[in-house]
Each structure stands twice: as structure tokens, then as C-alpha cells.
């Protein structure tokens, strides 16, 4: 959200999907029916986890909802998702945020040479269905 604007300038006035996912995760409502969903998994290359992969979650309309980076073991969890259908895409950090943009020796182990793909592949991406009862899909 933008908190200020120039006179007569129109800027975003509603929360973006990633803002809503963060808010739902950081400030959960009480009660089982209000628990937001999550998708978790791991990104692997040659059987080993890929550290620092950019995991992007798309909704059924193809809109990017939220993203995350994988842990050193290649695992990720994207939470704060409302009920719906989602596809997951993994790509290396080779866009505006790249390995060399990050400081510290911790980031030197980031793997940025694997092929980008959807979970399930480009031909038949896996669709993850989150329902309001379970709220979780792995």
C-alpha cells in the first residue's frame, strides 16, 4: 500500500494479494474455518534441494498471488492463502534480485542455474486446491 501521494495523483488504494497473504499469516483469525491455507514442498535438482529458488504462486486466473524463497534444504512454505486453486512455479534468482545483489556469505550457496518450471511441468502443471475445511495442501 502507498501511504502518500501527490495532489490529484491516483495510486493503489487496496491491498495486493501478497499483502493480504502476509496479513492473514501474521494476524490469523480465531476458529478453524478462518485458518488461511498454505502450500509447501521443495525444489530439487539432481535429488538435492535448491537453495534460494524463487517460488511463485498463481491463482486460477493466472495472477501472481505471493512468492517465497526456498530454504537451504530446498523447502518452502507459502501461507496466508484463501481457499481456491493455485499453481506453483519455481525460478532461479536471475531477474532484478540476483545472487550478487545479496550480501553475506550465507547467500553464496544460492543455486541460480536450474531450469524454471511449474510443479508438474509446463505441459501439465499441478493444480493445488485449497479448501476452507483443511486449509493446507502439501
N, CA, C and O atoms as a GROMACS GRO file, in nm:
protein
  552
    1UNK      N    1   0.084  -0.117   0.000
    1UNK     CA    2   0.000   0.000   0.000
    1UNK      C    3   0.089   0.124   0.000
    1UNK      O    4   0.196   0.126   0.061
    2UNK      N    5   0.043   0.224  -0.069
    2UNK     CA    6   0.112   0.351  -0.069
    2UNK      C    7   0.050   0.438   0.040
    2UNK      O    8  -0.072   0.445   0.053
    3UNK      N    9   0.134   0.503   0.116
    3UNK     CA   10   0.080   0.581   0.226
    3UNK      C   11   0.072   0.730   0.196
    3UNK      O   12   0.018   0.806   0.277
    4UNK      N   13   0.125   0.774   0.084
    4UNK     CA   14   0.118   0.915   0.049
    4UNK      C   15   0.117   0.930  -0.102
    4UNK      O   16   0.166   0.842  -0.174
    5UNK      N   17   0.063   1.040  -0.150
    5UNK     CA   18   0.060   1.067  -0.294
    5UNK      C   19   0.062   1.218  -0.316
    5UNK      O   20   0.028   1.296  -0.227
    6UNK      N   21   0.102   1.255  -0.435
    6UNK     CA   22   0.098   1.396  -0.471
    6UNK      C   23  -0.047   1.437  -0.495
    6UNK      O   24  -0.132   1.352  -0.522
    7UNK      N   25  -0.074   1.563  -0.486
    7UNK     CA   26  -0.211   1.613  -0.508
    7UNK      C   27  -0.262   1.568  -0.645
    7UNK      O   28  -0.192   1.580  -0.745
    8UNK      N   29  -0.382   1.518  -0.648
    8UNK     CA   30  -0.453   1.469  -0.766
    8UNK      C   31  -0.384   1.351  -0.834
    8UNK      O   32  -0.409   1.323  -0.951
    9UNK      N   33  -0.298   1.281  -0.761
    9UNK     CA   34  -0.234   1.162  -0.814
    9UNK      C   35  -0.309   1.040  -0.762
    9UNK      O   36  -0.339   1.032  -0.642
   10UNK      N   37  -0.340   0.947  -0.848
   10UNK     CA   38  -0.412   0.826  -0.809
   10UNK      C   39  -0.314   0.711  -0.800
   10UNK      O   40  -0.244   0.680  -0.896
   11UNK      N   41  -0.310   0.647  -0.686
   11UNK     CA   42  -0.223   0.532  -0.664
   11UNK      C   43  -0.306   0.418  -0.608
   11UNK      O   44  -0.424   0.434  -0.577
   12UNK      N   45  -0.243   0.303  -0.594
   12UNK     CA   46  -0.310   0.185  -0.542
   12UNK      C   47  -0.375   0.215  -0.407
   12UNK      O   48  -0.312   0.271  -0.317
   13UNK      N   49  -0.503   0.178  -0.393
   13UNK     CA   50  -0.576   0.207  -0.270
   13UNK      C   51  -0.622   0.080  -0.200
   13UNK      O   52  -0.684   0.087  -0.094
   14UNK      N   53  -0.593  -0.036  -0.257
   14UNK     CA   54  -0.632  -0.163  -0.195
   14UNK      C   55  -0.508  -0.249  -0.176
   14UNK      O   56  -0.404  -0.226  -0.238
   15UNK      N   57  -0.521  -0.348  -0.092
   15UNK     CA   58  -0.410  -0.439  -0.068
   15UNK      C   59  -0.389  -0.530  -0.189
   15UNK      O   60  -0.486  -0.576  -0.250
   16UNK      N   61  -0.265  -0.556  -0.222
   16UNK     CA   62  -0.231  -0.652  -0.326
   16UNK      C   63  -0.243  -0.793  -0.267
   16UNK      O   64  -0.243  -0.808  -0.145
   17UNK      N   65  -0.254  -0.897  -0.352
   17UNK     CA   66  -0.267  -1.033  -0.298
   17UNK      C   67  -0.156  -1.073  -0.201
   17UNK      O   68  -0.183  -1.142  -0.103
   18UNK      N   69  -0.031  -1.031  -0.228
   18UNK     CA   70   0.076  -1.069  -0.135
   18UNK      C   71   0.064  -0.995  -0.003
   18UNK      O   72   0.103  -1.049   0.101
   19UNK      N   73   0.009  -0.872  -0.003
   19UNK     CA   74  -0.016  -0.801   0.122
   19UNK      C   75  -0.122  -0.874   0.205
   19UNK      O   76  -0.108  -0.886   0.326
   20UNK      N   77  -0.227  -0.922   0.138
   20UNK     CA   78  -0.334  -0.994   0.208
   20UNK      C   79  -0.283  -1.126   0.263
   20UNK      O   80  -0.321  -1.166   0.373
   21UNK      N   81  -0.197  -1.196   0.187
   21UNK     CA   82  -0.141  -1.322   0.235
   21UNK      C   83  -0.056  -1.299   0.359
   21UNK      O   84  -0.065  -1.375   0.456
   22UNK      N   85   0.026  -1.194   0.357
   22UNK     CA   86   0.107  -1.163   0.475
   22UNK      C   87   0.019  -1.130   0.595
   22UNK      O   88   0.042  -1.181   0.705
   23UNK      N   89  -0.081  -1.046   0.575
   23UNK     CA   90  -0.168  -1.006   0.686
   23UNK      C   91  -0.242  -1.127   0.744
   23UNK      O   92  -0.256  -1.139   0.866
   24UNK      N   93  -0.290  -1.217   0.657
   24UNK     CA   94  -0.361  -1.336   0.705
   24UNK      C   95  -0.268  -1.428   0.783
   24UNK      O   96  -0.310  -1.492   0.879
   25UNK      N   97  -0.142  -1.433   0.741
   25UNK     CA   98  -0.045  -1.518   0.810
   25UNK      C   99   0.001  -1.455   0.942
   25UNK      O  100   0.012  -1.524   1.043
   26UNK      N  101   0.027  -1.325   0.940
   26UNK     CA  102   0.079  -1.257   1.058
   26UNK      C  103  -0.028  -1.232   1.164
   26UNK      O  104   0.003  -1.228   1.284
   27UNK      N  105  -0.153  -1.213   1.121
   27UNK     CA  106  -0.262  -1.182   1.213
   27UNK      C  107  -0.379  -1.277   1.189
   27UNK      O  108  -0.484  -1.235   1.140
   28UNK      N  109  -0.360  -1.405   1.225
   28UNK     CA  110  -0.467  -1.502   1.195
   28UNK      C  111  -0.593  -1.477   1.278
   28UNK      O  112  -0.587  -1.433   1.393
   29UNK      N  113  -0.707  -1.508   1.215
   29UNK     CA  114  -0.834  -1.503   1.288
   29UNK      C  115  -0.843  -1.628   1.373
   29UNK      O  116  -0.770  -1.724   1.351
   30UNK      N  117  -0.934  -1.627   1.470
   30UNK     CA  118  -0.953  -1.745   1.552
   30UNK      C  119  -1.061  -1.833   1.489
   30UNK      O  120  -1.147  -1.784   1.415
   31UNK      N  121  -1.055  -1.961   1.518
   31UNK     CA  122  -1.153  -2.055   1.465
   31UNK      C  123  -1.099  -2.130   1.346
   31UNK      O  124  -1.029  -2.072   1.262
   32UNK      N  125  -1.131  -2.259   1.337
   32UNK     CA  126  -1.076  -2.344   1.232
   32UNK      C  127  -1.117  -2.299   1.093
   32UNK      O  128  -1.038  -2.311   1.000
   33UNK      N  129  -1.238  -2.249   1.075
   33UNK     CA  130  -1.286  -2.212   0.943
   33UNK      C  131  -1.213  -2.090   0.886
   33UNK      O  132  -1.215  -2.068   0.765
   34UNK      N  133  -1.148  -2.011   0.972
   34UNK     CA  134  -1.083  -1.891   0.924
   34UNK      C  135  -0.933  -1.908   0.903
   34UNK      O  136  -0.864  -1.812   0.869
   35UNK      N  137  -0.881  -2.029   0.921
   35UNK     CA  138  -0.738  -2.053   0.904
   35UNK      C  139  -0.704  -2.044   0.755
   35UNK      O  140  -0.760  -2.118   0.675
   36UNK      N  141  -0.612  -1.954   0.718
   36UNK     CA  142  -0.575  -1.947   0.577
   36UNK      C  143  -0.496  -2.071   0.537
   36UNK      O  144  -0.436  -2.138   0.622
   37UNK      N  145  -0.496  -2.100   0.409
   37UNK     CA  146  -0.428  -2.219   0.360
   37UNK      C  147  -0.281  -2.195   0.332
   37UNK      O  148  -0.232  -2.082   0.337
   38UNK      N  149  -0.212  -2.304   0.304
   38UNK     CA  150  -0.070  -2.297   0.274
   38UNK      C  151  -0.035  -2.407   0.175
   38UNK      O  152  -0.100  -2.511   0.170
   39UNK      N  153   0.067  -2.381   0.098
   39UNK     CA  154   0.123  -2.481   0.007
   39UNK      C  155   0.269  -2.495   0.045
   39UNK      O  156   0.340  -2.395   0.058
   40UNK      N  157   0.314  -2.617   0.063
   40UNK     CA  158   0.454  -2.640   0.097
   40UNK      C  159   0.510  -2.750   0.007
   40UNK      O  160   0.436  -2.831  -0.048
   41UNK      N  161   0.639  -2.750  -0.005
   41UNK     CA  162   0.706  -2.850  -0.086
   41UNK      C  163   0.854  -2.823  -0.089
   41UNK      O  164   0.907  -2.756   0.000
   42UNK      N  165   0.921  -2.873  -0.191
   42UNK     CA  166   1.064  -2.846  -0.204
   42UNK      C  167   1.101  -2.842  -0.351
   42UNK      O  168   1.038  -2.906  -0.435
   43UNK      N  169   1.205  -2.765  -0.380
   43UNK     CA  170   1.260  -2.754  -0.514
   43UNK      C  171   1.390  -2.833  -0.513
   43UNK      O  172   1.478  -2.808  -0.431
   44UNK      N  173   1.400  -2.928  -0.606
   44UNK     CA  174   1.518  -3.014  -0.612
   44UNK      C  175   1.577  -3.014  -0.751
   44UNK      O  176   1.507  -2.997  -0.851
   45UNK      N  177   1.708  -3.034  -0.755
   45UNK     CA  178   1.781  -3.052  -0.881
   45UNK      C  179   1.878  -3.166  -0.859
   45UNK      O  180   1.962  -3.160  -0.768
   46UNK      N  181   1.869  -3.268  -0.941
   46UNK     CA  182   1.952  -3.388  -0.927
   46UNK      C  183   1.942  -3.446  -0.787
   46UNK      O  184   2.041  -3.494  -0.732
   47UNK      N  185   1.822  -3.443  -0.729
   47UNK     CA  186   1.797  -3.503  -0.598
   47UNK      C  187   1.833  -3.417  -0.479
   47UNK      O  188   1.800  -3.453  -0.366
   48UNK      N  189   1.900  -3.304  -0.501
   48UNK     CA  190   1.940  -3.217  -0.391
   48UNK      C  191   1.852  -3.093  -0.387
   48UNK      O  192   1.807  -3.045  -0.492
   49UNK      N  193   1.828  -3.041  -0.267
   49UNK     CA  194   1.747  -2.920  -0.252
   49UNK      C  195   1.814  -2.799  -0.314
   49UNK      O  196   1.936  -2.784  -0.307
   50UNK      N  197   1.734  -2.713  -0.375
   50UNK     CA  198   1.784  -2.590  -0.437
   50UNK      C  199   1.761  -2.475  -0.340
   50UNK      O  200   1.648  -2.444  -0.304
   51UNK      N  201   1.869  -2.412  -0.297
   51UNK     CA  202   1.862  -2.300  -0.204
   51UNK      C  203   1.841  -2.171  -0.280
   51UNK      O  204   1.909  -2.145  -0.380
   52UNK      N  205   1.746  -2.088  -0.235
   52UNK     CA  206   1.726  -1.956  -0.291
   52UNK      C  207   1.644  -1.954  -0.418
   52UNK      O  208   1.646  -1.854  -0.490
   53UNK      N  209   1.570  -2.061  -0.447
   53UNK     CA  210   1.482  -2.059  -0.564
   53UNK      C  211   1.364  -1.966  -0.533
   53UNK      O  212   1.316  -1.962  -0.420
   54UNK      N  213   1.320  -1.894  -0.633
   54UNK     CA  214   1.204  -1.805  -0.618
   54UNK      C  215   1.080  -1.887  -0.651
   54UNK      O  216   1.062  -1.928  -0.766
   55UNK      N  217   0.996  -1.911  -0.552
   55UNK     CA  218   0.873  -1.988  -0.569
   55UNK      C  219   0.758  -1.888  -0.581
   55UNK      O  220   0.739  -1.803  -0.494
   56UNK      N  221   0.682  -1.900  -0.690
   56UNK     CA  222   0.573  -1.806  -0.719
   56UNK      C  223   0.443  -1.884  -0.725
   56UNK      O  224   0.434  -1.987  -0.791
   57UNK      N  225   0.340  -1.834  -0.656
   57UNK     CA  226   0.209  -1.897  -0.656
   57UNK      C  227   0.113  -1.814  -0.740
   57UNK      O  228   0.098  -1.694  -0.720
   58UNK      N  229   0.049  -1.881  -0.837
   58UNK     CA  230  -0.050  -1.819  -0.926
   58UNK      C  231  -0.188  -1.869  -0.888
   58UNK      O  232  -0.203  -1.985  -0.850
   59UNK      N  233  -0.290  -1.784  -0.898
   59UNK     CA  234  -0.427  -1.830  -0.875
   59UNK      C  235  -0.484  -1.886  -1.005
   59UNK      O  236  -0.415  -1.890  -1.107
   60UNK      N  237  -0.610  -1.930  -1.002
   60UNK     CA  238  -0.671  -1.993  -1.119
   60UNK      C  239  -0.684  -1.899  -1.238
   60UNK      O  240  -0.704  -1.945  -1.351
   61UNK      N  241  -0.674  -1.769  -1.216
   61UNK     CA  242  -0.680  -1.671  -1.325
   61UNK      C  243  -0.542  -1.640  -1.383
   61UNK      O  244  -0.531  -1.560  -1.476
   62UNK      N  245  -0.438  -1.703  -1.329
   62UNK     CA  246  -0.302  -1.678  -1.376
   62UNK      C  247  -0.239  -1.555  -1.315
   62UNK      O  248  -0.135  -1.509  -1.362
   63UNK      N  249  -0.299  -1.500  -1.209
   63UNK     CA  250  -0.246  -1.383  -1.141
   63UNK      C  251  -0.149  -1.427  -1.032
   63UNK      O  252  -0.179  -1.518  -0.955
   64UNK      N  253  -0.033  -1.362  -1.025
   64UNK     CA  254   0.062  -1.391  -0.918
   64UNK      C  255   0.000  -1.347  -0.786
   64UNK      O  256  -0.043  -1.233  -0.771
   65UNK      N  257  -0.003  -1.440  -0.690
   65UNK     CA  258  -0.062  -1.411  -0.560
   65UNK      C  259   0.046  -1.377  -0.459
   65UNK      O  260   0.038  -1.274  -0.392
   66UNK      N  261   0.146  -1.462  -0.449
   66UNK     CA  262   0.251  -1.442  -0.349
   66UNK      C  263   0.371  -1.528  -0.387
   66UNK      O  264   0.359  -1.622  -0.465
   67UNK      N  265   0.486  -1.495  -0.333
   67UNK     CA  266   0.607  -1.571  -0.361
   67UNK      C  267   0.688  -1.592  -0.235
   67UNK      O  268   0.660  -1.532  -0.131
   68UNK      N  269   0.789  -1.678  -0.246
   68UNK     CA  270   0.878  -1.707  -0.134
   68UNK      C  271   1.011  -1.755  -0.191
   68UNK      O  272   1.022  -1.785  -0.310
   69UNK      N  273   1.112  -1.761  -0.106
   69UNK     CA  274   1.240  -1.818  -0.142
   69UNK      C  275   1.257  -1.950  -0.067
   69UNK      O  276   1.212  -1.964   0.046
   70UNK      N  277   1.323  -2.046  -0.132
   70UNK     CA  278   1.345  -2.175  -0.066
   70UNK      C  279   1.455  -2.164   0.039
   70UNK      O  280   1.544  -2.080   0.030
   71UNK      N  281   1.445  -2.251   0.137
   71UNK     CA  282   1.544  -2.261   0.245
   71UNK      C  283   1.668  -2.335   0.193
   71UNK      O  284   1.665  -2.386   0.081
   72UNK      N  285   1.775  -2.341   0.270
   72UNK     CA  286   1.896  -2.411   0.224
   72UNK      C  287   1.871  -2.557   0.182
   72UNK      O  288   1.944  -2.609   0.098
   73UNK      N  289   1.771  -2.623   0.239
   73UNK     CA  290   1.741  -2.761   0.200
   73UNK      C  291   1.645  -2.770   0.082
   73UNK      O  292   1.606  -2.880   0.042
   74UNK      N  293   1.606  -2.655   0.025
   74UNK     CA  294   1.516  -2.652  -0.089
   74UNK      C  295   1.368  -2.644  -0.053
   74UNK      O  296   1.283  -2.635  -0.141
   75UNK      N  297   1.337  -2.649   0.076
   75UNK     CA  298   1.196  -2.648   0.118
   75UNK      C  299   1.138  -2.507   0.117
   75UNK      O  300   1.210  -2.408   0.129
   76UNK      N  301   1.006  -2.500   0.101
   76UNK     CA  302   0.935  -2.373   0.106
   76UNK      C  303   0.796  -2.395   0.163
   76UNK      O  304   0.742  -2.505   0.157
   77UNK      N  305   0.740  -2.291   0.218
   77UNK     CA  306   0.600  -2.286   0.260
   77UNK      C  307   0.548  -2.149   0.223
   77UNK      O  308   0.606  -2.047   0.260
   78UNK      N  309   0.438  -2.148   0.150
   78UNK     CA  310   0.370  -2.024   0.116
   78UNK      C  311   0.237  -2.029   0.186
   78UNK      O  312   0.151  -2.111   0.151
   79UNK      N  313   0.217  -1.943   0.285
   79UNK     CA  314   0.093  -1.949   0.362
   79UNK      C  315   0.015  -1.820   0.349
   79UNK      O  316   0.056  -1.727   0.279
   80UNK      N  317  -0.099  -1.816   0.417
   80UNK     CA  318  -0.186  -1.699   0.409
   80UNK      C  319  -0.273  -1.699   0.286
   80UNK      O  320  -0.322  -1.594   0.244
   81UNK      N  321  -0.295  -1.817   0.225
   81UNK     CA  322  -0.373  -1.826   0.102
   81UNK      C  323  -0.520  -1.856   0.132
   81UNK      O  324  -0.549  -1.948   0.209
   82UNK      N  325  -0.612  -1.782   0.072
   82UNK     CA  326  -0.753  -1.816   0.088
   82UNK      C  327  -0.786  -1.942   0.008
   82UNK      O  328  -0.707  -1.985  -0.077
   83UNK      N  329  -0.902  -2.002   0.035
   83UNK     CA  330  -0.944  -2.120  -0.040
   83UNK      C  331  -0.946  -2.087  -0.189
   83UNK      O  332  -0.985  -1.977  -0.228
   84UNK      N  333  -0.905  -2.183  -0.270
   84UNK     CA  334  -0.902  -2.163  -0.416
   84UNK      C  335  -0.806  -2.261  -0.479
   84UNK      O  336  -0.754  -2.350  -0.413
   85UNK      N  337  -0.784  -2.243  -0.608
   85UNK     CA  338  -0.693  -2.329  -0.683
   85UNK      C  339  -0.570  -2.250  -0.721
   85UNK      O  340  -0.579  -2.134  -0.762
   86UNK      N  341  -0.452  -2.314  -0.708
   86UNK     CA  342  -0.325  -2.247  -0.731
   86UNK      C  343  -0.229  -2.335  -0.809
   86UNK      O  344  -0.238  -2.458  -0.804
   87UNK      N  345  -0.138  -2.271  -0.881
   87UNK     CA  346  -0.026  -2.338  -0.946
   87UNK      C  347   0.101  -2.277  -0.889
   87UNK      O  348   0.103  -2.160  -0.850
   88UNK      N  349   0.208  -2.358  -0.883
   88UNK     CA  350   0.334  -2.314  -0.824
   88UNK      C  351   0.443  -2.321  -0.930
   88UNK      O  352   0.456  -2.419  -1.003
   89UNK      N  353   0.522  -2.215  -0.937
   89UNK     CA  354   0.630  -2.201  -1.034
   89UNK      C  355   0.759  -2.174  -0.959
   89UNK      O  356   0.760  -2.097  -0.863
   90UNK      N  357   0.868  -2.238  -1.000
   90UNK     CA  358   0.998  -2.214  -0.936
   90UNK      C  359   1.095  -2.163  -1.041
   90UNK      O  360   1.103  -2.217  -1.152
   91UNK      N  361   1.168  -2.057  -1.006
   91UNK     CA  362   1.265  -1.999  -1.098
   91UNK      C  363   1.389  -1.955  -1.021
   91UNK      O  364   1.380  -1.926  -0.901
   92UNK      N  365   1.504  -1.950  -1.088
   92UNK     CA  366   1.625  -1.902  -1.020
   92UNK      C  367   1.620  -1.750  -1.002
   92UNK      O  368   1.545  -1.681  -1.070
   93UNK      N  369   1.699  -1.702  -0.910
   93UNK     CA  370   1.711  -1.557  -0.890
   93UNK      C  371   1.799  -1.502  -1.002
   93UNK      O  372   1.921  -1.493  -0.988
   94UNK      N  373   1.737  -1.466  -1.112
   94UNK     CA  374   1.813  -1.412  -1.224
   94UNK      C  375   1.746  -1.289  -1.282
   94UNK      O  376   1.779  -1.245  -1.393
   95UNK      N  377   1.653  -1.233  -1.207
   95UNK     CA  378   1.586  -1.111  -1.251
   95UNK      C  379   1.646  -0.992  -1.179
   95UNK      O  380   1.768  -0.984  -1.165
   96UNK      N  381   1.561  -0.899  -1.133
   96UNK     CA  382   1.612  -0.781  -1.063
   96UNK      C  383   1.686  -0.818  -0.935
   96UNK      O  384   1.785  -0.753  -0.899
   97UNK      N  385   1.640  -0.924  -0.866
   97UNK     CA  386   1.711  -0.970  -0.747
   97UNK      C  387   1.796  -1.088  -0.790
   97UNK      O  388   1.743  -1.192  -0.831
   98UNK      N  389   1.926  -1.073  -0.780
   98UNK     CA  390   2.018  -1.179  -0.818
   98UNK      C  391   2.110  -1.210  -0.702
   98UNK      O  392   2.120  -1.134  -0.606
   99UNK      N  393   2.177  -1.321  -0.714
   99UNK     CA  394   2.267  -1.366  -0.608
   99UNK      C  395   2.366  -1.257  -0.567
   99UNK      O  396   2.391  -1.237  -0.448
  100UNK      N  397   2.423  -1.187  -0.665
  100UNK     CA  398   2.524  -1.086  -0.632
  100UNK      C  399   2.464  -0.962  -0.564
  100UNK      O  400   2.538  -0.882  -0.508
  101UNK      N  401   2.328  -0.945  -0.569
  101UNK     CA  402   2.264  -0.833  -0.501
  101UNK      C  403   2.255  -0.855  -0.350
  101UNK      O  404   2.234  -0.761  -0.274
  102UNK      N  405   2.271  -0.979  -0.308
  102UNK     CA  406   2.255  -1.015  -0.167
  102UNK      C  407   2.392  -1.021  -0.101
  102UNK      O  408   2.485  -1.082  -0.154
  103UNK      N  409   2.405  -0.957   0.014
  103UNK     CA  410   2.534  -0.954   0.080
  103UNK      C  411   2.543  -1.061   0.188
  103UNK      O  412   2.441  -1.103   0.243
  104UNK      N  413   2.661  -1.104   0.216
  104UNK     CA  414   2.685  -1.203   0.321
  104UNK      C  415   2.720  -1.339   0.264
  104UNK      O  416   2.672  -1.377   0.157
  105UNK      N  417   2.802  -1.411   0.336
  105UNK     CA  418   2.846  -1.542   0.290
  105UNK      C  419   2.733  -1.645   0.288
  105UNK      O  420   2.741  -1.743   0.215
  106UNK      N  421   2.628  -1.623   0.368
  106UNK     CA  422   2.514  -1.715   0.372
  106UNK      C  423   2.454  -1.731   0.233
  106UNK      O  424   2.414  -1.841   0.195
  107UNK      N  425   2.447  -1.622   0.156
  107UNK     CA  426   2.384  -1.623   0.025
  107UNK      C  427   2.473  -1.678  -0.085
  107UNK      O  428   2.426  -1.698  -0.197
  108UNK      N  429   2.600  -1.702  -0.058
  108UNK     CA  430   2.689  -1.753  -0.163
  108UNK      C  431   2.650  -1.893  -0.208
  108UNK      O  432   2.690  -1.936  -0.316
  109UNK      N  433   2.571  -1.965  -0.128
  109UNK     CA  434   2.529  -2.100  -0.163
  109UNK      C  435   2.402  -2.103  -0.247
  109UNK      O  436   2.355  -2.212  -0.283
  110UNK      N  437   2.343  -1.988  -0.281
  110UNK     CA  438   2.222  -1.985  -0.362
  110UNK      C  439   2.249  -2.047  -0.498
  110UNK      O  440   2.350  -2.018  -0.562
  111UNK      N  441   2.158  -2.134  -0.542
  111UNK     CA  442   2.168  -2.202  -0.670
  111UNK      C  443   2.087  -2.122  -0.771
  111UNK      O  444   1.965  -2.112  -0.757
  112UNK      N  445   2.151  -2.067  -0.872
  112UNK     CA  446   2.079  -1.987  -0.971
  112UNK      C  447   2.096  -2.041  -1.112
  112UNK      O  448   2.085  -1.967  -1.209
  113UNK      N  449   2.124  -2.171  -1.124
  113UNK     CA  450   2.147  -2.230  -1.256
  113UNK      C  451   2.056  -2.350  -1.284
  113UNK      O  452   2.096  -2.441  -1.356
  114UNK      N  453   1.937  -2.351  -1.229
  114UNK     CA  454   1.844  -2.460  -1.259
  114UNK      C  455   1.734  -2.408  -1.352
  114UNK      O  456   1.709  -2.287  -1.357
  115UNK      N  457   1.670  -2.497  -1.427
  115UNK     CA  458   1.565  -2.451  -1.520
  115UNK      C  459   1.437  -2.413  -1.448
  115UNK      O  460   1.397  -2.481  -1.353
  116UNK      N  461   1.372  -2.307  -1.492
  116UNK     CA  462   1.244  -2.265  -1.436
  116UNK      C  463   1.136  -2.363  -1.480
  116UNK      O  464   1.139  -2.412  -1.592
  117UNK      N  465   1.040  -2.392  -1.390
  117UNK     CA  466   0.931  -2.481  -1.427
  117UNK      C  467   0.815  -2.469  -1.329
  117UNK      O  468   0.832  -2.421  -1.217
  118UNK      N  469   0.698  -2.513  -1.373
  118UNK     CA  470   0.583  -2.528  -1.285
  118UNK      C  471   0.595  -2.660  -1.214
  118UNK      O  472   0.654  -2.754  -1.267
  119UNK      N  473   0.539  -2.670  -1.092
  119UNK     CA  474   0.528  -2.801  -1.027
  119UNK      C  475   0.439  -2.886  -1.118
  119UNK      O  476   0.328  -2.845  -1.149
  120UNK      N  477   0.488  -3.000  -1.158
  120UNK     CA  478   0.416  -3.086  -1.252
  120UNK      C  479   0.460  -3.065  -1.396
  120UNK      O  480   0.420  -3.143  -1.483
  121UNK      N  481   0.541  -2.963  -1.423
  121UNK     CA  482   0.592  -2.937  -1.558
  121UNK      C  483   0.505  -2.838  -1.634
  121UNK      O  484   0.392  -2.809  -1.596
  122UNK      N  485   0.561  -2.787  -1.743
  122UNK     CA  486   0.490  -2.690  -1.826
  122UNK      C  487   0.369  -2.750  -1.896
  122UNK      O  488   0.266  -2.683  -1.911
  123UNK      N  489   0.381  -2.877  -1.939
  123UNK     CA  490   0.272  -2.941  -2.013
  123UNK      C  491   0.147  -2.958  -1.929
  123UNK      O  492   0.036  -2.931  -1.975
  124UNK      N  493   0.164  -3.005  -1.804
  124UNK     CA  494   0.051  -3.034  -1.716
  124UNK      C  495   0.082  -2.986  -1.574
  124UNK      O  496   0.107  -3.068  -1.486
  125UNK      N  497   0.080  -2.855  -1.551
  125UNK     CA  498   0.109  -2.806  -1.415
  125UNK      C  499   0.010  -2.862  -1.313
  125UNK      O  500  -0.109  -2.875  -1.340
  126UNK      N  501   0.062  -2.894  -1.197
  126UNK     CA  502  -0.022  -2.942  -1.088
  126UNK      C  503  -0.107  -2.827  -1.034
  126UNK      O  504  -0.056  -2.718  -1.011
  127UNK      N  505  -0.235  -2.852  -1.015
  127UNK     CA  506  -0.325  -2.753  -0.956
  127UNK      C  507  -0.349  -2.795  -0.812
  127UNK      O  508  -0.397  -2.906  -0.785
  128UNK      N  509  -0.316  -2.707  -0.719
  128UNK     CA  510  -0.337  -2.731  -0.578
  128UNK      C  511  -0.469  -2.668  -0.538
  128UNK      O  512  -0.489  -2.548  -0.554
  129UNK      N  513  -0.560  -2.749  -0.485
  129UNK     CA  514  -0.691  -2.699  -0.443
  129UNK      C  515  -0.692  -2.686  -0.291
  129UNK      O  516  -0.683  -2.786  -0.219
  130UNK      N  517  -0.702  -2.564  -0.243
  130UNK     CA  518  -0.713  -2.539  -0.100
  130UNK      C  519  -0.860  -2.518  -0.067
  130UNK      O  520  -0.927  -2.436  -0.129
  131UNK      N  521  -0.909  -2.594   0.030
  131UNK     CA  522  -1.048  -2.573   0.069
  131UNK      C  523  -1.054  -2.509   0.206
  131UNK      O  524  -0.954  -2.507   0.279
  132UNK      N  525  -1.168  -2.458   0.240
  132UNK     CA  526  -1.181  -2.384   0.366
  132UNK      C  527  -1.183  -2.478   0.487
  132UNK      O  528  -1.169  -2.431   0.600
  133UNK      N  529  -1.201  -2.610   0.465
  133UNK     CA  530  -1.202  -2.703   0.577
  133UNK      C  531  -1.061  -2.739   0.623
  133UNK      O  532  -1.028  -2.725   0.741
  134UNK      N  533  -0.979  -2.786   0.529
  134UNK     CA  534  -0.844  -2.829   0.569
  134UNK      C  535  -0.747  -2.713   0.574
  134UNK      O  536  -0.664  -2.705   0.665
  135UNK      N  537  -0.756  -2.620   0.476
  135UNK     CA  538  -0.670  -2.502   0.476
  135UNK      C  539  -0.526  -2.530   0.444
  135UNK      O  540  -0.445  -2.437   0.449
  136UNK      N  541  -0.488  -2.652   0.412
  136UNK     CA  542  -0.348  -2.685   0.391
  136UNK      C  543  -0.332  -2.783   0.278
  136UNK      O  544  -0.408  -2.879   0.270
  137UNK      N  545  -0.238  -2.761   0.194
  137UNK     CA  546  -0.209  -2.855   0.087
  137UNK      C  547  -0.060  -2.866   0.073
  137UNK      O  548   0.008  -2.765   0.058
  138UNK      N  549  -0.006  -2.987   0.078
  138UNK     CA  550   0.139  -3.007   0.065
  138UNK      C  551   0.169  -3.075  -0.066
  138UNK      O  552   0.286  -3.101  -0.097
   0.00000   0.00000   0.00000
